[in-house]
C-alpha cells in the first residue's frame, strides 16, 4: 500500500525531520547531541568564511549553539565519530555497522574502489604509519616533513604519509582522535572507540541499518544508486535488491507518493503517524519549538544543508540554490557564500556575507528576495531582524553592517543588531 501526500506535507515533513520546522526544539550541548542524531549525518566541511557549514547546520537547529560544540561530543565525550569519503559525523554506537562498510572497501568488495588500490600502491608507507601509531598516542600528517617523504599528486595529500594515514582511517584501523585547525589527528581505533563496539555487525543487519539510515536522512528517499555511493553505504545494489523488499513487507519502510512528483519515494514506517498528523494540518507534539517559530524568526540554512543543497531546494521550495563558492567570480550570481533564508516553511531569499575579523564586524554583502514585496512586509522584517540578531551573537561579532541591504524597511529593522555587544562563546 502506498501513502499519498501533498507537496506541503512533504515539505513540512522533510523540514521537521531535519529539525528546521516549526522552530528550534533543542538547546545547548545536550540539544546538539539530539540534533546530530536526528539529522543522521552531520556533513563536515573545512571552509570557514563566516563559520563552517556544519556549525551553521547546528546553529539553525539548536538554541545557544556555539561554533565547535560538536567537537566536544565527537572528540571529548566520544559519542560520535567522523568518517568517510563523504565526510560526516556519525553516532559512535553505529560503529559496528560502519566497520562492515570499512571492511568492504578495504577488500575491494564495494564502495570506493580507489581505497583498495591505495592500499596496494602505498603498502610500505601504510606499514610504516601503522608501526608509528603503535609507538605514539596520536599522529598527524604534519608530524612528517615533506623532505623525508615520497611526494604524491593525490588530492588526498601531497605526501605518502598523508595517503597512508587516510587509508588506515578509511579502513577502520585508526580514527580521528581530535582535530587541530580542522586537520585530523589520528590514533589507533582501540584507543578511541569503546571496546564493546569494536566488532562487525552481521552483513544483513548492517544492510538493514544502512538502508533505514539513508531513508531517515532524506525523510523521503528515492534510494538511487548515486545517493548510495555518495553517502558511502558500501555496496550500491546490496541493500536495495536483497533487503528493501523485506523491509517493505514488514512495514519498516513504506512507499510514499507525493502529489506532483513523478517518482515514488520511501519513508520509515515509524514516520507514518507523523505524515498523517502533518497531512491533517497539525504540528507533531514532539516538534514543538522551545522559543520562536521560523515564522517569528527566520533561520539561515548552511550551504551544505541536506534540505536545500544539491538541487533539493528546487524540488521542495521552487528555490534555485547553487553554492557558488567553487564558481569563478565572474560566474557568480549571488556571491561566494550565499545562505538561503527560511521563513515559515518556505525559502524566501538569500544573502551573502563575510566576517571582518579586523573590526569584528559581520558584513552583509547583498540580500536578494524571491518576492520583492517582502521588502515592505512588517512581519518578515521583524522575523529577519530577529534571525540576524541571533546570528551575530552566534558568530561572536561586535557589530553588523547592513548597508548593502536595498530595502529601507529591512535595513531599518536591522539597525538594533548593528549595535550588538560582543558575547563570548562561554557566555549564556
VEXKE-88965 format. One line per field, with one value per residue (C-alpha): residue number from 0; z negated, y negated, x negated; residue in three letters. Coordinates in Angstrom, 1 decimal. Each point is the difference from the previous one (the first is absolute). Example, Ala and Ser with C-alpha at 12.3 -4.5 7.8 and 13.67 -1.06 7.14 Angstrom:
// VEXKE-88965
nr = 0|1;
w = -7.8|0.7;
v = 4.5|-3.4;
u = -12.3|-1.4;
rest = ala|ser;
This chain:
// VEXKE-88965
nr = 0|1|2|3|4|5|6|7|8|9|10|11|12|13|14|15|16|17|18|19|20|21|22|23|24|25|26|27|28|29|30|31|32|33|34|35|36|37|38|39|40|41|42|43|44|45|46|47|48|49|50|51|52|53|54|55|56|57|58|59|60|61|62|63|64|65|66|67|68|69|70|71|72|73|74|75|76|77|78|79|80|81|82|83|84|85|86|87|88|89|90|91|92|93|94|95|96|97|98|99|100|101|102|103|104|105|106|107|108|109|110|111|112|113|114|115|116|117|118|119|120|121|122|123|124|125|126|127|128|129|130|131|132|133|134|135|136|137|138|139|140|141|142|143|144|145|146|147|148|149|150|151|152|153|154|155|156|157|158|159|160|161|162|163|164|165|166|167|168|169|170|171|172|173|174|175|176|177|178|179|180|181|182|183|184|185|186|187|188|189|190|191|192|193|194|195|196|197|198|199|200|201|202|203|204|205|206|207|208|209|210|211|212|213|214|215|216|217|218|219|220|221|222|223|224|225|226|227|228|229|230|231|232|233|234|235|236|237|238|239|240|241|242|243|244|245|246|247|248|249|250|251|252|253|254|255|256|257|258|259|260|261|262|263|264|265|266|267|268|269|270|271|272|273|274|275|276|277|278|279|280|281|282|283|284|285|286|287|288|289|290|291|292|293|294|295|296|297|298|299|300|301|302|303|304|305|306|307|308|309|310|311|312|313|314|315|316|317|318|319|320|321|322|323|324|325|326|327|328|329|330|331|332|333|334|335|336|337|338|339|340|341|342|343|344|345|346|347|348|349|350|351|352|353|354|355|356|357|358|359|360|361|362|363|364|365|366|367|368|369|370|371|372|373|374|375|376|377|378|379|380|381|382|383|384|385|386|387|388|389|390|391|392|393|394|395|396|397|398|399|400|401|402|403|404|405|406|407|408|409|410|411|412|413|414|415|416|417|418|419|420|421|422|423|424|425|426|427;
w = 0.0|1.0|-2.2|2.1|-1.4|1.4|0.7|-3.1|-2.3|1.7|-0.6|-3.6|-0.6|1.4|-1.8|-3.3|0.3|0.3|-3.0|2.1|-0.5|-1.6|-2.1|-2.0|-2.4|-1.5|-2.3|-1.0|-0.1|-0.7|2.8|2.4|-0.6|0.6|3.2|1.3|-0.6|1.6|3.2|0.3|1.7|-0.9|3.1|-0.7|2.2|-0.8|1.8|-2.5|1.3|-2.7|-1.7|1.2|1.7|-2.7|-2.8|2.1|0.3|-3.8|-0.6|2.1|-2.2|-3.5|-2.4|-1.7|2.4|0.3|2.7|-0.6|-2.6|2.2|-0.7|-3.7|0.8|2.6|-1.5|-3.6|-0.9|2.9|0.7|3.7|2.5|3.4|3.1|3.7|3.4|-0.4|-3.4|-2.6|-3.8|-1.0|-3.5|-1.6|-0.7|3.7|0.4|0.3|3.1|1.6|-0.7|2.5|2.6|-0.9|0.5|3.3|1.2|-1.2|1.8|3.1|-0.3|0.2|-0.5|1.3|2.1|-0.5|-3.6|0.8|2.7|-2.5|-2.3|2.7|1.4|-3.4|-2.0|-1.3|-1.3|-1.5|-1.9|-1.2|-1.3|-1.7|-1.9|-0.9|-1.3|-2.3|-1.4|-0.5|-1.6|3.0|3.4|2.5|3.6|-1.1|-2.1|3.2|1.9|3.8|0.3|-1.6|2.0|3.5|1.8|1.4|2.3|-1.7|-1.1|-3.3|-0.7|1.4|-2.1|-0.2|-3.7|0.6|2.3|-2.4|-3.0|2.1|1.1|-3.6|-1.0|2.9|-0.7|-3.8|-1.5|-1.3|-0.9|-0.4|-3.6|0.4|2.4|0.2|2.4|1.3|1.0|-1.4|-2.7|0.1|-2.6|0.0|0.1|-3.3|-1.8|1.2|0.3|-2.9|-0.1|0.2|3.4|1.6|2.1|3.3|0.3|1.8|3.8|0.2|-3.2|1.4|3.3|-1.8|-2.2|2.9|2.1|-2.8|-0.8|3.6|-0.1|-3.3|1.1|3.1|-1.7|3.3|2.0|3.5|-0.8|3.2|0.7|0.1|-3.6|-1.1|1.3|-1.2|-3.6|-0.2|-0.8|1.5|2.8|2.1|0.9|-3.0|-2.3|2.7|1.6|-2.9|-2.9|1.3|0.8|-3.5|-1.7|2.1|-0.7|-3.8|0.1|-1.2|3.2|1.8|3.5|0.3|3.0|0.0|2.1|2.9|-0.3|2.7|-2.0|-3.0|-3.3|-3.1|-3.7|-3.3|-1.1|-3.4|1.7|1.4|-3.1|0.5|3.7|-1.1|-2.6|2.5|2.7|-2.4|-0.3|-3.6|-1.4|-1.8|-3.8|0.1|2.4|-2.2|0.0|-3.2|0.8|3.3|3.2|3.4|0.7|-3.0|0.8|3.3|0.1|2.3|1.6|0.3|3.6|-0.4|-1.9|1.3|0.5|2.5|1.4|3.3|1.7|-2.8|-0.7|3.5|-0.6|-3.5|0.3|3.6|-1.0|2.3|-2.3|1.0|-2.3|2.1|-2.1|2.7|2.9|1.6|-1.3|3.3|0.1|-3.5|-0.1|-3.7|-1.6|-1.4|-3.1|0.4|-2.5|0.5|-2.3|-1.4|-1.1|-1.2|2.3|3.1|1.3|0.7|0.8|-0.5|-1.2|0.5|-2.8|-1.6|-3.5|-0.1|-2.7|-0.2|-1.3|-1.2|2.3|1.7|3.5|2.2|3.6|1.6|-0.6|2.7|-0.5|2.1|-0.4|0.0|-2.0|-3.0|-0.2|-1.3|-2.1|-3.7|-1.3|2.2|-1.0|-3.7|0.6|2.1|-2.7|-2.7|2.2|0.6|-3.6|-1.1|2.9|-1.1|-3.5|1.3|2.0|-3.0|2.1|-1.6|2.7|3.2|3.2|1.9|2.4|3.0|-0.6|2.5|-1.7|-2.4|-2.4|-0.3|-0.5|-2.7|-1.9|0.0|-1.6|-3.6|1.0|1.3|-3.7|-1.3|-2.9|0.4|-1.7|-0.5|0.6|-3.7|-0.9|-0.3;
v = 0.0|-3.4|-3.1|-3.1|-3.5|-3.5|-2.1|-2.2|3.0|1.4|-3.4|-0.3|3.7|-0.4|-3.3|1.4|3.3|-2.1|-2.2|-3.2|-0.4|-1.4|-1.3|1.0|2.8|0.7|-2.0|0.0|3.0|2.6|-1.6|0.2|3.7|0.5|-2.0|1.9|3.2|-1.2|-1.3|3.3|-1.5|-3.2|-0.7|-1.7|-2.6|-1.7|-3.3|-2.9|-3.3|-1.1|3.4|3.6|1.6|2.6|-2.6|-2.0|3.2|0.4|-3.7|0.2|2.8|-0.5|-2.9|-1.3|1.9|-1.3|0.8|3.2|1.4|3.1|0.8|0.3|2.8|1.7|-0.3|-0.8|2.3|2.4|0.3|-0.6|0.7|-1.4|2.2|0.4|-1.4|-1.9|-1.4|0.1|0.5|3.1|1.3|2.2|2.7|0.5|1.0|3.8|-0.6|-2.4|2.5|2.3|-2.8|-0.7|3.6|0.2|-3.0|1.5|3.2|-1.7|1.6|-3.2|-3.8|-2.0|2.2|-2.4|1.0|3.5|-1.4|-2.5|2.9|1.8|-3.0|-1.3|3.2|-0.9|-3.4|1.5|2.6|-2.8|-2.1|3.0|0.5|-3.7|0.0|3.0|-2.0|-3.4|-1.0|-2.3|-0.7|-2.8|-0.3|-3.2|2.1|1.1|-2.5|0.0|0.4|3.5|1.2|1.1|-2.7|1.0|-1.8|1.1|-2.5|1.9|-1.2|-0.9|2.5|3.8|-0.3|-1.9|2.7|2.8|-1.6|-0.7|3.7|1.2|-2.4|1.0|3.7|-0.3|0.6|-3.5|-2.7|-3.7|-0.7|-3.8|-2.8|-2.8|-2.9|2.6|2.4|3.6|1.2|3.8|2.7|3.8|0.9|2.0|-3.1|-2.1|2.2|1.8|3.7|1.3|-1.6|1.5|2.7|0.3|0.3|2.9|-0.8|0.0|-2.0|-2.6|-0.2|-0.5|-2.7|-1.8|0.0|-1.3|-2.7|-1.2|-0.2|-1.8|-2.5|-1.0|0.3|0.9|2.0|1.3|2.3|-0.6|1.6|-3.5|-0.7|3.4|-0.6|-3.6|0.8|2.9|2.7|2.6|2.2|-2.0|2.8|2.2|-1.5|-1.2|3.4|2.4|-1.9|-2.7|2.6|1.5|-3.4|-1.0|3.3|-0.4|-3.7|-1.3|-2.1|-1.3|-1.3|-3.6|-1.9|-3.8|-1.7|-1.6|2.0|2.6|2.4|1.9|-0.3|2.0|-1.0|1.8|1.9|-1.6|-3.4|0.8|-1.5|-3.3|-0.1|0.4|-2.7|-2.4|0.9|-1.0|-3.4|0.5|-0.2|3.1|-0.5|1.1|-2.8|-2.8|-2.9|-1.0|-3.7|-1.7|1.6|-0.5|-2.3|-2.2|0.2|1.0|2.7|0.0|3.3|1.3|0.3|3.8|0.4|3.1|-1.6|-2.6|1.2|1.8|-1.0|0.9|-3.6|-0.1|3.2|-0.9|-3.8|-1.0|-1.8|0.2|0.2|0.7|-0.4|-2.2|0.3|2.1|-2.2|-2.6|-3.4|-1.2|2.9|-0.6|-1.4|-0.5|0.3|2.2|1.2|-0.8|1.7|0.7|-1.7|2.2|-1.8|2.1|3.1|-1.8|-1.2|-3.6|-1.4|0.2|-2.2|-0.1|-1.2|0.0|-0.4|-2.8|1.3|-3.1|-2.0|3.0|-1.2|2.3|-1.5|0.7|-0.2|0.4|1.2|1.3|0.8|2.4|-2.3|-3.7|-0.8|1.5|-3.0|-2.0|2.8|-0.9|3.6|1.1|-3.0|0.9|3.6|-0.8|-2.4|2.7|2.5|-2.3|-1.1|3.7|0.6|-2.9|1.4|3.5|-1.4|-2.0|-3.1|-3.5|-1.7|0.6|-2.0|0.1|-2.9|2.3|0.9|-2.0|0.1|-2.9|1.8|3.1|-2.2|-2.0|3.1|1.3|-3.2|1.3|2.9|-2.4|-0.9|3.5|0.5|2.7|3.3|2.5|3.7|0.7|-2.5|1.2;
u = 0.0|-1.3|0.6|0.9|-0.8|0.1|-3.1|0.5|0.1|-3.2|-1.8|1.1|-1.0|-3.5|-0.6|1.4|-2.0|-3.1|0.9|0.6|3.7|2.1|-2.9|-3.1|0.9|-3.4|-2.3|-3.7|-2.4|2.7|2.1|-2.9|-0.2|3.7|-0.2|-3.0|1.8|3.3|-1.6|-1.9|-3.2|-1.7|-2.1|-3.3|-1.6|-3.4|0.9|0.5|1.3|2.3|0.3|-0.4|3.0|0.4|0.1|2.6|2.0|0.2|0.6|3.1|1.4|-1.4|0.5|-3.2|-2.2|-3.5|-2.6|-1.9|2.5|0.3|-3.7|0.7|2.4|-2.2|-3.5|0.8|2.8|-0.6|3.7|-0.6|-2.8|-0.8|-0.7|0.5|-0.9|3.2|-1.2|2.6|0.4|1.9|1.1|-2.7|2.5|0.4|-3.6|0.5|2.1|-2.5|-2.8|1.7|-0.1|-3.7|-0.9|1.9|-2.0|-3.3|0.6|1.3|3.4|1.9|-0.1|-2.9|-2.2|-2.9|-0.4|-1.2|-2.3|-1.4|-0.8|-1.9|-1.9|-1.1|-0.4|-3.5|1.1|3.1|-2.0|-2.3|2.9|1.5|-3.2|-0.3|3.6|-0.8|-2.9|1.7|3.3|1.0|-1.3|0.7|-1.2|-1.7|-2.4|-1.8|-2.1|0.3|-3.8|0.3|3.0|0.8|2.0|3.4|2.4|3.2|2.7|-0.1|-3.5|-3.4|-1.9|0.1|0.5|3.3|1.3|-1.1|1.7|3.1|0.1|-0.2|2.8|2.3|-0.6|0.6|-3.4|-0.2|2.5|0.0|-1.3|0.6|-0.5|-2.5|1.0|2.4|-2.7|0.4|-2.2|0.1|-0.2|0.5|3.6|-0.2|-1.2|2.9|3.2|1.5|-1.1|3.5|0.5|-3.1|1.7|1.8|3.8|1.5|0.1|3.8|0.3|-2.4|1.8|3.4|-1.5|-1.7|3.1|2.2|-2.5|0.0|3.8|0.1|-2.7|2.0|3.4|1.4|-2.6|-0.3|-2.9|-1.8|-3.3|-1.6|1.1|-1.2|-3.5|-0.1|0.8|-2.3|2.4|-2.2|1.3|2.5|2.4|-0.4|2.6|2.3|0.4|-0.2|1.4|2.4|2.7|-0.1|0.1|3.0|1.8|-0.4|0.9|-3.4|-0.1|3.1|0.6|1.1|1.3|-0.2|2.6|-1.7|-3.2|-0.6|-2.2|1.1|-1.8|-0.5|0.4|-0.5|3.1|-0.4|0.5|3.4|1.7|-1.9|1.1|3.6|-0.2|-1.6|2.5|2.8|-1.6|-1.4|-3.5|-1.3|-0.3|-3.7|-0.8|1.2|-2.6|-1.6|0.1|0.9|1.3|-1.5|2.9|-1.0|-3.7|-1.6|-2.7|-3.0|-0.9|-3.5|-1.4|-0.1|3.3|1.7|3.4|-1.4|-3.3|-0.6|3.2|2.4|1.0|1.6|2.0|1.2|0.4|-0.2|-3.2|-3.0|-3.0|-3.6|-3.0|-2.2|-3.1|-1.7|1.1|-2.3|0.9|1.4|2.5|1.4|3.5|0.5|-3.5|-2.7|1.9|3.7|2.3|3.7|2.6|2.7|3.1|2.9|-0.3|-1.3|-3.3|0.6|-3.4|-3.7|-2.9|-3.7|-2.3|-3.4|-1.5|-2.5|-2.3|-2.0|3.0|2.1|2.8|2.4|0.5|3.0|-1.2|3.3|3.6|2.3|3.7|2.1|3.0|-0.9|3.2|-1.6|-2.3|3.0|1.5|-0.1|0.3|-2.8|-2.2|0.4|-0.7|-3.1|-1.3|0.4|-1.8|-2.9|-0.2|-0.4|-2.5|-2.2|-0.1|-0.8|-3.0|-1.2|0.0|0.1|2.0|2.0|-0.5|3.3|-0.6|0.1|3.7|2.0|3.4|0.3|2.4|-2.2|-3.1|1.8|1.2|-3.6|-1.3|0.1|-2.2|-2.7|-0.6|-0.2|-2.3|-2.6|1.0|-2.8|0.7|-0.1|2.7|3.6;
rest = unk|unk|unk|unk|unk|unk|unk|unk|unk|unk|unk|unk|unk|unk|unk|unk|unk|unk|unk|unk|unk|unk|unk|unk|unk|unk|unk|unk|unk|unk|unk|unk|unk|unk|unk|unk|unk|unk|unk|unk|unk|unk|unk|unk|unk|unk|unk|unk|unk|unk|unk|unk|unk|unk|unk|unk|unk|unk|unk|unk|unk|unk|unk|unk|unk|unk|unk|unk|unk|unk|unk|unk|unk|unk|unk|unk|unk|unk|unk|unk|unk|unk|unk|unk|unk|unk|unk|unk|unk|unk|unk|unk|unk|unk|unk|unk|unk|unk|unk|unk|unk|unk|unk|unk|unk|unk|unk|unk|unk|unk|unk|unk|unk|unk|unk|unk|unk|unk|unk|unk|unk|unk|unk|unk|unk|unk|unk|unk|unk|unk|unk|unk|unk|unk|unk|unk|unk|unk|unk|unk|unk|unk|unk|unk|unk|unk|unk|unk|unk|unk|unk|unk|unk|unk|unk|unk|unk|unk|unk|unk|unk|unk|unk|unk|unk|unk|unk|unk|unk|unk|unk|unk|unk|unk|unk|unk|unk|unk|unk|unk|unk|unk|unk|unk|unk|unk|unk|unk|unk|unk|unk|unk|unk|unk|unk|unk|unk|unk|unk|unk|unk|unk|unk|unk|unk|unk|unk|unk|unk|unk|unk|unk|unk|unk|unk|unk|unk|unk|unk|unk|unk|unk|unk|unk|unk|unk|unk|unk|unk|unk|unk|unk|unk|unk|unk|unk|unk|unk|unk|unk|unk|unk|unk|unk|unk|unk|unk|unk|unk|unk|unk|unk|unk|unk|unk|unk|unk|unk|unk|unk|unk|unk|unk|unk|unk|unk|unk|unk|unk|unk|unk|unk|unk|unk|unk|unk|unk|unk|unk|unk|unk|unk|unk|unk|unk|unk|unk|unk|unk|unk|unk|unk|unk|unk|unk|unk|unk|unk|unk|unk|unk|unk|unk|unk|unk|unk|unk|unk|unk|unk|unk|unk|unk|unk|unk|unk|unk|unk|unk|unk|unk|unk|unk|unk|unk|unk|unk|unk|unk|unk|unk|unk|unk|unk|unk|unk|unk|unk|unk|unk|unk|unk|unk|unk|unk|unk|unk|unk|unk|unk|unk|unk|unk|unk|unk|unk|unk|unk|unk|unk|unk|unk|unk|unk|unk|unk|unk|unk|unk|unk|unk|unk|unk|unk|unk|unk|unk|unk|unk|unk|unk|unk|unk|unk|unk|unk|unk|unk|unk|unk|unk|unk|unk|unk|unk|unk|unk|unk|unk|unk|unk|unk|unk|unk|unk|unk|unk|unk|unk|unk|unk|unk|unk|unk|unk|unk|unk|unk|unk|unk|unk|unk|unk|unk|unk|unk|unk|unk;
